Amino acid sequence: MHSCWTAVIRYGHGTHNTAPPPCTAAPDPGFPASRPQPSRFEAKKPITTLLGFPAAPFILPLATENFEEFVDFGAVQPSHTVRIRRHGSGCRAEWKLSPAEAPDAYELTFKLPEHIENWIGEVADEEVFRAVKFKKQFLSDITLYRMNGAGVHAYQLRYEPGSLSRMRHGDV
């Protein structure tokens, strides 16, 4: 079976010549090789994708424009507390992760699988409660691995509810 995550990652890095098919559909051989319209993820700087492994049944692709800042911060504090914010709602929601003690040091952006965002936003009055519950239950420990010539570097990102920043309108 074709690996959807592999296609998504390869397409994001520009090493796959066609857009990845939906994960539930077989690849369409007649699908034109075109790039989607620019989104907020596309920026002037190159974007690096890191793979995070939360306490959840999925892998979290984390995007960053400031990879070197993440590596520099991680070299000093490979295990640190992070704050996690959710901007927007439904399938358009973006999540942003940054160090609790130094929010400007780096920022990682990610999206959750569609079925999880659907569950979070299913009942409008419970959306904030469900987002906070999901962070506590599944995003409280995220492990990242980075390989280089010297070996493997591991980073442990810990979300603690006490590190929650003041909520702004539209942010959770």
Secondary structure, 3 states (H helix, E strand, C coil): CCCHHHHHHHHHCCCCCCCCCCCCCCCCCCCCCCCCCCCCCCCCCCCEEEEEEECCCCCEEEEECCHHHHHHHHHHCCEEEEEEEEECCHHHCEEEEEECCCCCCCCEEECCCHHHHHHHHCCHHHHHHHHHHHHHHHCCEEEEEEEECCEEEEEEEEECHHHCCCCCCCEC
